[in-house]
Amino acid sequence: MNTDPAARLIARLLALRFLPRDDVDVRRLLVDASFRDEVETRLAASGLRLLAQPFAAHVSVSLAREQEAAVFEQNDAWQASNIGLPKDAVALLVILWALIILPKRERQLASESSQAGTQNELFETVKLTAAARDASRGIPENVLLEDYGKLLGGKARLQQFALPQLSRLGFIERRNKVIHEGPLLDLAFDYAEFAPRILEGALSDLLKQRGVLEEHAQSGPTFEEHAQPDPALESAAAPEDES
């Protein structure tokens, strides 16, 4: 019998790559401060960090910030990914994150801010309401290919290589020709750091054309008020994809 719950949880995260928030071990992680400290201390000793933020349905692990250069800086060049993603697939991941997660987060923040009694709760223990769980919306594949195919190497390459690769790695799910959020998409980028770059950067022009940023134009919670450290794009526990 395993008498070391911290080791068990870390082993499961490394082997399975992500776990849902309603998992027994994860629920303890989010409410038991001493248990979380133990898990984070052990991860840090191995150059890893915990990825758990209140609006994502799953938790995972990633490289500690201090160890990123040791992994990604190879031969005087910074690698795009440590999970076998070429640059065009990384670019597609950014676009999908912006198309799916940014609007979802705004709906989640609006839902949470309208609820009474949550202000006194620990931020990490805020429960996902039904509205928040349903906030994620899919993107039709034909719309994505039509709008961004030429920018990312062509429709055929996206259909045959990039989308299947992101699906295998758990970033997206493809159902009935619609791209849905996968377990790791919400954990792909640090929301507080990355969202302003997208909304104020070059990608904002493309997203505005598609109406993606309409919800963000309305008044509401700011990034700084709600954002917590999210994971980096690369997950240290993700298996190497050979395609």
N, C-alpha and C positions, 0 to 999 in steps of 0.2 A: 504494500500500500504506500502510495506517495504521501509523505508527511511534510513535503516542502511545496506549499501552494504557489509560491513565487516562481520557483523553478518550473513547475508544471505549466503555469500560464505563459512564461517566456518560451518554453519549448513548443507549446501549441501555436503561439504567434509566429515563431520562426518557421515551423513546419507547414502551417496552414496559411500563413501570410496575412490573414485578417480574421477577426472574430466579431460577431454581432454584439451590440450593446446589451442585449438581453441574455447573453451567455452568463452562466452562474459566476464564473471567475471574473469576467469583465465587470459585472455588476458590483462585485466586491471591490474591485479595483477603483471604481468611480465613487464609492461611498466610504471606503476605509482608508483614511489618510496614511496610516502607518504601513499598510499593505502596499499602497501605491508608492510610498517612499522606498520601500524595499525593492520593488520591481524596477523603479527608475534608477536606483543606485546600481543594481546588478547590470542593467542595460548599459549604463554609462561606463561601467568598468570594461565593457566589451566594445566601446565605441559606437553604441547605438542609443536611440532615444525613443520614447513612447509617443505614438501618434494617437491622441484622443482629444477630440474637440466636441463640444456639446451638440452641434447640429449635424454631425455625421452619424450614420447608422452603424458604423463599424469602427474598430480600433485596429491599429497595426503598429509596426516599428519601422524605423528608418535609420540611416547613418546620423551620428551626432554631427553637428555643424563643424566641429573641430577636426573631424576625420574626413570630410568631403574631399579636400584637396588630395589626400593620400590615395583616394579611390579614383577620382575623376581626372586628376592631372596626370596625363600619360604622354611621355615623349614631347614635352613642352607644349602640349595642346590639352584643352579641357574637353573631356568626352561628353557627348550629348546625353548619355544614359549609361547605367550599369546593368541594364536588363535587356540589352540587345535592340533598343529602339533606334532606328536611323533618324536623322534630323527632320525629315518630312513627317514621320510618325509623331515625333515630339511636337512639331508645329500643329498637327491635327489634334493632339491631346490638349494643347492650349486652347484651340478653338472650341473643342467640345466642352471643356471646362467652362469657358466663357458663355457658351450657348445654354448650358444646362444648369451649372452650379450657381452662377451669378444671379439669374432670375429666381432660382429656388431659394437662395439665401435671403433675398429680399422678402419673399413671401413668408419664410420662416421667421425672420426678425419681426415682421409686421404681426404675425400670429402670436409670437411670444410677448410682444410689447402690449398686446391687447388683453392679456390675461392678468387677472388680479392675483396677488399673493406670491408671485414668482420672484419679486425683488429681494426677498429675504432668504432665498434658497442659494446654496452654493452653486456657482455658475456651472461647474462640471456635472452637477446632478440634476440639472434641468431636464425634464423628461420631454421626449419628442411627442407633441400632440398629434392627433389624427390629421389635423390640417397640415402640420409640418411634414409628416411622413408622406402625405399625398402631394406635397409641393413640387416634387421633381416631375418634370415633363419631358417626354421624348422628342427626338428630332427625326423626321422622315429622312431616310437615307437619300432618296432622290433629290430632296431639297438641299441637303448638305453637299452632295456631289455637284449639283448644278451651280451652287453659290461659290464653292471653294475648290472644286476639282482642279481647275486650271492652275490655281496658285500652289497646289501641293503635289505636282507631278502627274496629274491626269486622273480621270475617273477610274480607269481600269486599275491603276496602281493602288488607289485607295480601297477599292472593292476587294481586290485580290490579296493585298498584302497588309496595308496599314490598319484597316478596320478589323480584320481577323486577328491581327497581332494584339491590338488593344483589347479585344474581347478575351483572348486567351489569358492575358495578364490580369484580367479582372477590373479594368478601367471602365469598360462599357458592357452592355448586354444588347444583343441584336434580336429583336422579336418582331416578326411580321413586317420586315423591312423598315422598322423604326429603331433608332438608336436610343437606348435608355441608359441611365446612370448605372454603372457597376459598383461593386463594394468599395473600390479604391479611388473612384473619380473624385469624390468629395475630399479625399485625403491627398490628392495629387499636388496641391500647391498651398502655400501659406496664404490664407485668405486676406489677412490684414496687410500683408506686403504686396501680394500679387494683384488683388482687385483694383486698387488705385492705378497701378501701372497699365492695366487693360483699359479701364474706363477713361483714363487721361492720355493714353498713348495712341500709337498708330492703329491698333486693332479696333479702337473705339469707332473710327469712321466706318469700318465694315459692319460692325455690330449695330450701329445706329441705322444703317441702311436697312437692316433686317428687322428693326424694331425691338431688338433684344434689350436695349438699355432704357426702354420707356419706363419701366417700373423704378429704375434707379434715379430717374429724373424727378420723381415725386419726393416730397419730404418724408423723412423716416429716420430710423436709427442709423447712426454713422458706423463706419468700419471700426473706428477706434473704440466705440462704446461696447461693441459686442465681440470683436475678433479676439481669438486666442491663438497661440502658436499652433499652426497646422504642420503637416509633414512636408518635407521637400519632395520634389517629383520622384526621385529615385527611392525605391524601397529596398533596403539591404537584404530583405528576406525573399525578394522576388526571384524566381528561377530564371536562368539565362535562356532567352528565346533564341533558337537557332535559325530562324528564318530571316 
